[in-house]
């Protein structure tokens, strides 16, 4: 007896086909979806672990880590100078907490080189995702905004012109801004490189000899796909 074309190799009826002509499994029960999702997460973890072991950019990560350490220490030192001489926005301390986060990102990158484990990968990946936003705000935007406070402001009440910050600190602020932009760009590049080196294609997962696509495992609206006649083989057998 030939296998029914409307059934999967493991005997599950197809619920339809996606726009690429690939079969979609019939709606699964809650327990089946949980089990399949757990299997996918495990396979994803094993895949990333393998990619870290075999295809991780170690030299790039070490160079990146050293650069971020230099940037972090420089930002902290310059911020201390800014505070001491009352530079623009010295009270915010953005160079200190931005520089400290640079040191954290450097530590995450270097530790991932030494300990290529999935847990360290997650820590490094998530910390750099937040680092992109934090460095953009603390080391790029706030340093750039500081130049506004070096401009003289005129008071209509006292009819005098005042400057809120010590203008002698303009070179320090300029250096902090330049270093901050470099740190932000390096963080963004590292995040992209790690993503490209470890990402997994969307077509995946062989389960019991049937290829399963994650987008088709979700509770999709199957009414948009043509529905096969899953009872065709039963009707044929009944006639025989």
N, C-alpha and C positions, 0 to 999 in steps of 0.2 A: 504494500500500500504506500502510495506517494504521500509525502508530507504536504499538508494543506498550506498553500502560499499565504493564507491570511493569518497564519500562526507563526510565532517566533520559534526559534530552534528549541526553546525549552517549554513550548506548549502554551505560551501566553498569547492571547489574541491581540493583534495590532489595533490600536484605536484610531489610526489614520496615518496621514503622511504630512510632513512639513513641506515648506515651499521648495526644498531641495530634493524632494522625493524620498527622504529618509523616513523609515517607519517610526511611529511613536507608540510606545507601550501603552497598553490599556491603563486606565486610572488605577493606581495602587492603593492599597489600604494604608491606614495611618502607620501601622507597624512596619509595613514594607517600605514606606517612604523614610521612616526613621532609620531603618536598617541600611537602606541604600545611601542615605546621606552620611551615615557613620562610615560606611565603606569608602565613599568618595573622599571624606576628610582624611581617612587613614592613608589612602593612595596618594592624595595630595601631599601629605606630610612626608611620606616615603620618597616621593618624587623630588621634593625640594631638598630633602636630606642628601639624596644622591647627587643632585646638581651642585650643592654646596661642596661636597667632597671632590667632585670631578672637574667642575668648571667655575670655581670661584676666583675672582680677580684679586689674588693675594697682594701682589706688588702695588696695584692701584690703591687698595685699601690701606696699606701701610703708608704710602705717600700721602694719601688723603688724611689719614689720622695725624701724621706729623704736621701737616699744614694747618689743620684745625686746632691743634695744640698751640701752635705759634699765634694763630689769630685770636684764640681765646685769651691767652696770657697778655697779648698786646692790648686787647680791648679792656681787660680788667685794669692794667697798669695806666692806660690813658684815661680811663674813667676816674681813677683815684686822683690824677693830676687835675682833671676837670673839676672834681669836687673841691679840691684844695684851693684852686684859684677862681672858684665861682663862675665856671663856664655856663653856657646855655643848657638849661634842663639838667643841671648837675644833680638836682634833688631826686630825679627819677631813677638814677642809677642803672640806666639801660645797658651801659657797657659792662657792668658787673654781672648782671643776671644773663645777659646775652653771651658774654664771654664764658661764663660758667657752663652754659648749655653747649657751647662749642667744645669744651673739654669733655662733656658727657658724650657727645656724638663721636668724638675721636676715640674715647674709651670703648664705645659700642663697636666701632669699626675694627679696631685692633683686636679686641677680644674675639670677634667673629673669625678672624684669621687664625687665632690660636685654638679656639674651641668651635669647631664647625658642627654645631648642633642646631637642631630645629628651633629650640627655645631661644638660643642666642640670636638666631636669624630673625625671629619674631621681634625680639627686643630691639635689634638694630633697625629693622624695617619700620616699626611703629614710631620709634624715637625720631627717626629722620623725617617721617611724615609730619610729625608735630614740629620738628626742627625747621622745616621749610617756612612755616608760618611764624614761628617765634623769631628766627633770625631776620626774616623780612621786616617784622615790626620793630624789633629792638635795635638791630644793627644797621638797618638800611633806612627805614622810614623815619624813626625818631632822630637819628643822627642828621638826616637831611632836613628834617623840620627844625632842628636847632638853629639853623642859619637865620630863620625868621627873627629870633630873639636877639640877634646881634644888630639888627637894623634899628636906627633911632626912631623913637615914637614921640609925637607932638601932643602935648596936653593942652586942650582948649581952656581948661580951668586956670591952670598956673601959667599958661602961655610959655612953657619951657619944653625943651627937647631932652629926652632921657634915653638911655640905653640900658636895658634890663640885665644884660650879661657882660662879662669881661671880654672885650673885643680881642684881647691878646690871645684868647683861647680859640680863635677861628682856625688857625692851622691844626690844632689838636683835633677839633671837631671834623675838619676836612679829612685828616688821616683816618679817624675812626669811621667816617662814612665810607671811604674807599675800601678799608679792610673789611667792613661789614658787608659791603656788596660782594666782595670776593668770597667771603665765607658763605653767603647765601647761595651764590652760584655753585660753589663746590658741593654744598649740601644737596642741591637739586640734582647735580650731575651724579653724585653717588647714589641717590635714591633711584634715578632712572636706570643706572647701570645694574644695580642689584635686582631691580624688577625684571629687566630684560634677561639677565643671566639665569633667573630662577623661575620665570613664568612658565606656565603649562598651557599647551594648546587647549582650546575649548572642546574640540572633538576628543572624547576620551571614554574610558572605562569600559572594559570588556567584562561583562557579568554573565557567567554561564553560557559562553559562546555567543552572546548577543551584545552588540555595540549599543551603549546607552549614552545619550547626550544629556548633559545637565539641564539645558534649557527645556528639554522635553520631559524631564522627570517632574518638574514643577507642576502645580495644578493649573495647566494651561486650559484655555478655552478651545476645546477640541472641535467645536462646531464649525470652525473656519476651514477645517480640512475635510477632504472627501473620505467618507466612511466605507471601509470594505465590508463585504457581506461575510461575516464570520460564521454564518450558518450554512454556507454553500456546501461545504464538505459533508455536513450532517444530512442535508437534503439529498445529496448524491448517494450517500450510503443507504438512505431510506428507500430510494427507488430500486436499488439493487436488491 
